[in-house]
Amino acid sequence: MEALNTLDDWLAHCERLHPTAIDMGLERVRTVAQRMAIRFDCPVITVAGTNGKGSTCAMLESILGQSGYRTGLFTSPHLVHFEERLRLLGESVDATTLVAGFAAVERARAQNADVISLSYFEFSMLAIFHVMMRSALDVVILEVGLGGRLDSTNIIDADCAIITSIDLDHMELLGDNRESIGREKAGIMRTGKPVIVSDPMPPQSVLDRALEVGADLWRVGRDFNVAGDPQQWGWAGRGRRYSGLAYPALRGANQLVNAAGVLAALAALRERLPVTAQAVRNGFAFVELPGRFQIIPGQPTLVLDVAHNPHSVAALAANLDAMGYFPTTHAVFGAMADKDLASMLAKVGPIVDCWYFTDLALPRAARGHALMAQWQAQNARKDAVASAYGDPVLALQAAIAAADPADRIVVFGSFHTVGGVLAQGVPRLLAKHLNS
């Protein structure tokens, strides 16, 4: 085998190993994990769901960090740099630390004559787990990559599971209805352990699975509740109450649903991970998560959102509508070809005046011209216009050139679309008349 010295070397190696990018199942990855003696001696919180996983993980990390705990967070995909997938004590891990983890996985998977093939996600996840094991952590937070039951993260038994909103996505792998998808997400539940269901209308399959395995079900509206006014909000659950809370620093009305689930999880784990009310307040105040309805002030205003399915795009549309008046809304949009593109375009169509469709550098991605053709086929607005570009940076530059200072530009459709415009840092937009 060629010398693998850098993180980029190892990532390229991972991409060549397995015939498919997604290979649902736990047998191969569990075998290698056993060879590596992967285990965590601290509480583990696993988060699954269609939307809201990243925000939920970020709020957990922020509050637990404010409480003084040594946190480890595994999340995917990344926006710009692979190192974002592992955060230790609130900071992205450095590349050199990860290299040792990748080498440990390679040794274990090629042990003796029994060489086990691992997908990119499986290999890199095990490398990250190896690093986390050696970091003297007080709590581990795992974001499920896809589904739950057969996702590689499910080789770890969670001390607390959180299931966020459930909607239609990855239907070719998880099923074509909410009940089937919910059944897959519910696979992270464990007997006798708390499971927080923050979806206000969860599929029956989720509730049935909790009963079947004997999990300790915490359901919003029954075991915990939220209430609020425009200035503040409160939470009440089993034996615990918070009042007069400021809204989370993550923007969007949907974040209150995620925050409620976070407080339920912390209440369920309070004997092992006690947190103070001040840590909760500070955690919500200081939480950061790029690309989730991230508003970057400027002229024009820039909005970045990784919304990539109809449910999250509907939430984005509602959040955009609540921002107030902008003369023109420009949208940079790139997405995977296997998404429900018609529904995504329809949900935000009434808000967007100018579209800038873009290619993405992945085989799964739809071409910008194909996206534009699909939009044209269903567009009912005679005043809306569209164009197509070779990459997100070119699309954003075109939007900036066309926008007036009071307008706004929205970048959405995929982690890769948002990541594309963040590759050189956070853009700070300056109106044309201020540049002259």
C-alpha positions in Angstrom: 0.0 0.0 0.0 1.2 3.5 -0.8 2.3 5.8 2.0 -0.6 7.5 3.7 0.8 10.5 5.7 -1.9 13.2 5.6 -5.6 13.4 6.2 -6.2 14.0 2.5 -4.2 10.8 1.8 -6.4 8.8 4.1 -9.7 10.3 2.8 -8.7 9.5 -0.8 -7.9 5.9 0.4 -11.3 5.6 2.0 -13.0 6.7 -1.2 -11.4 3.9 -3.1 -12.1 1.0 -0.7 -15.8 0.2 -1.1 -18.0 -0.3 -4.2 -20.8 1.9 -2.9 -20.9 5.2 -1.0 -23.8 4.1 1.2 -24.0 0.5 2.4 -26.7 0.1 5.0 -25.8 -2.6 7.6 -23.8 -3.0 10.8 -22.0 -6.3 10.5 -18.8 -5.1 8.8 -18.4 -1.9 10.8 -19.2 -3.7 14.1 -16.6 -6.3 13.4 -13.9 -3.7 12.9 -15.1 -1.8 15.9 -14.7 -4.9 18.0 -11.2 -5.5 16.8 -10.4 -1.9 17.8 -12.2 -2.3 21.2 -14.3 0.8 20.5 -16.3 1.7 23.6 -17.2 4.9 25.5 -17.0 5.1 29.3 -19.2 8.1 29.5 -22.8 8.9 28.7 -23.6 8.8 24.9 -26.5 10.8 23.4 -27.5 9.7 19.8 -29.6 12.1 17.7 -31.6 10.9 14.7 -34.3 12.6 12.5 -34.9 14.1 9.1 -34.3 17.7 10.1 -33.0 19.4 13.2 -30.2 16.9 14.1 -27.3 19.3 13.6 -29.0 22.1 15.6 -30.0 19.7 18.4 -26.4 18.4 18.6 -25.0 22.0 18.6 -27.3 23.1 21.5 -26.4 20.0 23.5 -22.7 20.6 23.0 -23.0 24.3 23.9 -25.0 23.7 27.1 -22.9 20.8 28.3 -19.7 22.8 27.5 -21.0 25.7 29.5 -21.5 23.3 32.4 -17.8 22.4 32.3 -18.1 19.0 30.7 -15.5 17.7 28.2 -17.7 17.2 25.1 -17.1 15.2 22.0 -19.4 15.7 19.0 -19.5 13.5 15.9 -21.5 15.1 13.1 -21.8 14.8 9.3 -21.6 15.9 6.6 -19.1 18.7 6.8 -19.5 22.1 5.2 -15.9 22.9 4.1 -13.3 20.9 6.0 -13.5 17.2 7.0 -12.2 18.1 10.5 -15.6 19.7 11.2 -17.0 16.2 11.7 -15.3 15.9 15.1 -15.5 18.6 17.7 -13.6 18.2 20.9 -14.5 20.6 23.7 -16.3 22.8 21.2 -13.5 23.0 18.6 -12.9 21.2 15.4 -10.2 18.5 15.7 -6.9 19.1 13.9 -6.0 16.9 10.9 -2.9 15.4 12.4 -4.9 14.0 15.4 -7.2 12.2 12.9 -4.4 10.6 11.0 -3.6 8.2 13.9 -7.3 7.2 14.0 -7.3 6.3 10.3 -4.2 4.2 10.7 -5.8 2.4 13.6 -8.8 1.5 11.5 -6.6 0.3 8.6 -4.7 -2.0 11.0 -7.9 -3.4 12.4 -9.8 -3.9 9.1 -6.8 -5.7 7.6 -6.1 -7.8 10.6 -4.7 -11.3 9.7 -6.0 -12.5 6.3 -9.6 -11.3 6.9 -9.7 -7.9 5.2 -13.0 -6.1 5.7 -14.2 -3.5 3.2 -15.5 -0.3 4.7 -17.4 2.6 3.1 -16.0 6.2 3.4 -18.5 7.0 6.2 -17.8 3.8 8.1 -14.0 4.1 7.9 -14.0 7.8 8.9 -16.5 7.3 11.7 -14.4 4.6 13.3 -11.3 6.8 13.0 -13.2 9.6 14.8 -14.4 7.1 17.5 -10.8 6.1 18.0 -9.8 9.7 18.7 -12.8 10.3 20.9 -12.0 7.2 23.0 -8.6 8.7 23.8 -9.8 12.2 24.6 -11.0 11.7 28.3 -14.5 12.9 27.4 -17.3 13.4 29.9 -20.1 13.0 27.3 -20.3 11.9 23.6 -22.9 13.3 21.2 -23.4 11.3 18.0 -25.4 12.6 15.0 -26.9 9.7 12.9 -25.7 9.9 9.3 -28.7 8.2 7.6 -31.8 6.6 9.1 -30.9 5.0 12.5 -31.4 1.3 12.7 -28.7 0.4 10.1 -26.6 3.6 10.4 -23.0 2.9 11.5 -23.4 5.1 14.6 -25.9 2.5 15.9 -23.1 0.1 16.9 -22.9 2.3 20.0 -25.7 1.8 22.6 -27.0 5.3 23.4 -27.7 6.3 27.0 -30.2 8.7 25.6 -31.7 8.9 22.1 -33.3 12.0 20.6 -35.5 11.7 17.5 -36.2 15.1 15.9 -38.7 15.9 13.1 -39.5 13.1 10.7 -40.3 13.7 7.1 -39.7 12.3 3.6 -36.1 12.1 2.6 -33.7 9.3 1.4 -36.9 7.4 0.4 -35.0 4.9 -1.8 -33.2 3.7 1.4 -35.6 4.3 4.2 -39.1 3.9 2.7 -41.6 6.1 0.9 -43.8 7.2 3.9 -43.3 8.6 7.4 -44.2 5.4 9.1 -41.4 3.4 7.3 -38.9 6.2 7.9 -39.9 6.6 11.5 -39.4 2.9 12.1 -35.8 3.2 10.8 -35.1 6.3 13.0 -36.5 4.5 16.0 -33.8 1.8 15.7 -31.5 3.9 17.9 -33.8 3.3 21.0 -32.5 1.0 23.8 -34.4 -0.9 26.5 -34.8 1.1 29.7 -33.1 4.2 28.3 -34.8 7.5 27.7 -35.8 8.4 24.1 -36.8 12.0 23.5 -39.3 12.5 20.6 -39.5 16.2 19.8 -41.6 15.8 16.6 -45.1 17.1 17.7 -46.8 14.6 15.4 -44.5 11.5 15.3 -45.3 8.5 13.2 -47.1 5.7 15.1 -44.2 3.4 14.3 -41.9 5.5 16.5 -44.3 5.2 19.5 -44.8 1.5 18.8 -41.1 0.8 18.8 -40.6 2.6 22.1 -43.2 0.3 23.7 -41.8 -2.8 21.9 -38.3 -2.3 23.3 -39.3 -0.9 26.6 -37.6 2.5 26.2 -38.4 5.4 28.5 -40.4 7.6 26.1 -40.4 11.3 26.5 -43.0 12.8 24.2 -43.5 16.5 23.5 -47.0 17.6 24.6 -47.2 14.8 27.2 -43.9 14.5 29.1 -42.6 18.0 28.3 -44.0 21.3 27.0 -43.0 24.7 25.7 -44.7 28.0 25.8 -43.5 31.5 24.9 -44.2 35.0 23.7 -42.1 37.2 21.4 -39.6 38.0 24.1 -39.0 34.8 26.0 -40.0 31.2 26.4 -40.3 28.5 29.0 -40.0 24.7 29.3 -41.7 22.3 31.7 -41.1 18.5 32.0 -40.8 15.7 34.5 -39.7 17.4 37.7 -38.0 20.3 36.0 -39.0 23.8 34.8 -37.2 26.7 33.1 -38.8 30.1 32.6 -37.8 33.4 31.2 -35.4 31.8 28.7 -34.1 33.9 25.8 -34.6 32.3 22.4 -31.7 30.2 21.1 -29.0 32.1 19.1 -29.8 29.8 16.2 -32.4 31.6 14.1 -35.7 30.2 12.9 -39.1 29.3 14.6 -38.3 25.6 14.2 -35.3 25.9 16.6 -37.7 26.1 19.6 -38.8 22.5 18.8 -35.2 21.4 18.8 -34.4 23.3 22.0 -37.3 21.6 23.8 -35.9 18.2 22.9 -32.5 19.2 24.2 -33.9 20.3 27.6 -35.8 17.0 27.8 -32.6 15.0 27.1 -30.7 16.9 29.8 -33.6 16.4 32.2 -33.6 12.7 31.5 -29.8 12.5 32.1 -29.7 15.0 35.1 -28.4 12.4 37.5 -25.4 11.6 35.4 -24.9 15.0 33.7 -26.4 17.7 36.0 -26.5 21.2 34.4 -27.3 24.6 36.0 -30.0 27.0 34.8 -27.2 29.5 34.0 -25.4 26.9 31.8 -28.7 26.4 29.9 -29.1 30.1 29.4 -25.5 30.6 28.3 -25.6 27.5 26.1 -28.6 28.7 24.1 -27.1 32.3 24.0 -23.7 31.3 22.6 -24.6 28.3 20.4 -23.3 28.5 16.8 -23.9 26.3 13.8 -23.0 27.6 10.3 -25.4 27.1 7.5 -28.6 26.8 9.5 -30.6 29.9 8.6 -27.4 31.8 9.1 -28.0 35.5 8.4 -24.9 37.4 7.4 -25.5 41.2 7.6 -24.4 43.2 4.7 -25.7 45.0 1.6 -27.3 42.9 0.4 -28.2 40.5 3.3 -26.9 37.0 2.8 -28.8 33.9 4.2 -27.1 30.5 4.2 -29.2 27.4 4.8 -28.4 23.7 4.2 -32.1 22.9 3.7 -32.2 19.9 1.3 -35.6 18.3 1.4 -39.2 19.6 1.2 -39.7 19.8 5.0 -36.6 21.8 5.7 -37.2 24.0 2.6 -40.7 24.7 3.9 -39.2 25.8 7.3 -36.7 28.0 5.4 -39.5 29.6 3.4 -41.4 30.4 6.6 -38.3 31.9 8.2 -37.6 34.0 5.1 -41.2 35.3 5.2 -40.7 36.3 8.8 -37.6 38.4 8.1 -39.6 41.3 6.8 -39.6 43.1 3.5 -36.9 42.9 0.9 -37.4 44.4 -2.6 -35.9 41.4 -4.3 -34.9 37.9 -3.1 -32.2 36.2 -5.1 -31.6 32.4 -4.6 -28.5 30.3 -5.3 -29.7 26.8 -5.5 -27.8 23.5 -6.0 -29.1 20.1 -5.0 -28.8 16.3 -5.4 -30.7 14.8 -8.4 -32.4 12.2 -6.2 -34.3 14.8 -4.0 -37.9 15.8 -4.4 -36.9 18.9 -6.4 -40.4 19.8 -7.6 -41.7 20.1 -4.0 -38.6 22.0 -2.9 -38.9 24.5 -5.7 -42.6 24.9 -5.1 -42.4 25.6 -1.4 -40.0 28.5 -1.8 -41.1 29.6 -5.3 -43.4 32.4 -4.2 -40.6 34.1 -2.3 -37.8 34.0 -4.8 -37.6 36.5 -7.6 -34.3 35.6 -9.2 -32.8 32.1 -9.4 -29.2 31.2 -9.9 -29.0 27.4 -10.4 -25.6 25.8 -9.9 -23.7 22.6 -10.6 -22.1 20.8 -7.7 -19.0 18.7 -7.9 -20.6 15.4 -7.1 -21.9 12.6 -9.4 -25.2 12.6 -7.4 -25.8 16.3 -8.0 -28.3 17.7 -10.5 -26.7 20.0 -13.1 -27.6 23.6 -12.9 -29.3 23.6 -16.4 -31.4 20.6 -15.4 -32.5 22.4 -12.2 -33.4 25.4 -14.2 -35.4 23.4 -16.7 -37.4 21.7 -13.9 -38.1 25.1 -12.4 -39.2 26.5 -15.8 -41.6 23.6 -16.2 -43.5 24.4 -13.1 -42.9 28.2 -12.7 -46.1 30.2 -12.6 -44.5 33.6 -11.9 -44.1 35.7 -15.1 -41.9 38.2 -13.2 -39.3 35.6 -12.0 -36.1 35.0 -13.8 -33.4 32.3 -13.8 -29.9 31.4 -15.0 -27.4 28.5 -14.5 -23.7 28.4 -13.4 -20.9 26.0 -13.1 -20.3 26.2 -9.4 -21.8 28.0 -6.3 -19.2 30.7 -6.2 -20.0 31.8 -9.8 -23.7 31.7 -9.0 -23.2 33.8 -5.9 -21.1 36.3 -7.8 -23.8 36.7 -10.4 -26.4 37.2 -7.7 -24.2 39.9 -6.0 -23.7 41.7 -9.4 -27.5 41.7 -10.0 -28.6 42.6 -6.4 -29.4 46.0 -5.0 -28.2 47.0 -1.5 -31.6 46.4 0.1 -32.1 43.0 -1.4 -31.2 39.6 0.1 -29.5 36.5 -1.3 -30.4 33.0 -0.1 -28.0 30.1 -0.7 -29.6 26.7 -0.1 -30.4 23.2 -1.4 -27.4 21.1 -0.1 -24.5 21.1 2.3 -22.3 21.3 -0.8 -24.1 24.4 -2.1 -23.5 26.3 1.2 -20.1 24.8 1.7 -19.2 25.9 -1.8 -19.7 29.6 -1.0 -18.0 29.2 2.4 -14.9 27.6 1.0 -12.9 30.8 1.1 -14.4 32.1 4.3 -17.7 33.8 5.2 -18.6 36.2 2.4 -19.2 39.8 3.5 -21.3 41.5 0.9 -20.9 45.1 0.1 -23.4 46.9 -2.2 -22.2 48.1 -5.6 -22.6 51.7 -4.7 -20.4 51.2 -1.6 -17.7 49.5 -3.7 -17.3 52.3 -6.2 
